[in-house]
Amino acid sequence: MATSTVGAAAGYRPSTTLPFLAEFRRQAARRRTQLALGFMVLLPLIILIAFQFDSGDDDNGGGEFGSLISFATSGGLNFTLFTIFVSASFLLVVVVALFFGDTVASEASWGSLRYLLAVPVPRARLLTVKLLVAAAYSGLALLLLAGTALAAGSLRYGWSPLRSTVAAELPPGEGLLRLLAVLGYLAVVLLVVAGLAFLLSVSTDAALGAVGGAVLLWILSSILDQITALGVLRDFLPTHFSTAWLGLLSTPVQTDDVVRGTISAISYATLFWALAYWRFTRKDVTS
């Protein structure tokens, strides 16, 4: 038997308002979604083309970054690792901040948020659906980036063992599993950006402010993490363990910082999302 809500129309069920697929299709039609996902496919191809014009005479630099460049053209797995490396510190942060920071703030800026709530869609459900859709598109963006890099790199450079500066040569099968683990950890780390952008999105009507604020705070945390004088305080910065995924490539695998980073990211994301729900369920929505 269908349940009813006191004072509501017969047959009204809050749990059926704003279905996930409806919001997913709605966001898919937006230009920013199409451009963001399209760039995830385009970037590996741009890198691949750039390598074709590289004469090999220039010095690629030293250290970890230079070593990854020298390995990038030795196989599809290595090309994928290089693409992830150059994207993780900024590009993926911007993309995740875009999907989570724009989702509620853009509705407010268009003046459509109050109409969604008047349908009526319960506030907690609206936030939950938008959160899940943003997470789905963020995950899709990460998979498109890595998948395109792996496909293009393998077609151009072959299916070869995975090489890195922190591990012995890994067979292709094991190397692929390591890359999947790296992607999983990056997805967890980016939950901090997702939580912060989502909190800002329900706190402002300016989508650009929510997206830019999350990115700027992430950059600020990264800068502070470079100040060794802060000592153990750096351990509490959300970006401190952002590069711990390199331990997943080492021989043997180093998971201590990965575990710490996972706990830190989930803790920050949970706090930010809880504040977002608390804020949105209590604010006056006038736009």
Secondary structure by P-SEA (a helix, b strand, c coil): cccccccccccccccccccaaaaaaaaaacaaaaaaaaaaaaaaaaaaaaaaaccccccccccaaaaaaaaccccaaaaaaaaaaaccccaaaaaaaaaaaaccaaaaaacaaaaaaaccccaaaaaaaaaaaaaaaaaaaaaaaaaaaaaaaaaacccccccccccccccaaaaaaaaaaaaaaaaaaaaaaaaaaaaaaaacccaaaaaaaaaaaaaaaaaaaacccccccccccccccccccccccccccccaaaaaaaaaaaaaaaaaaaaaaaaaacccccc
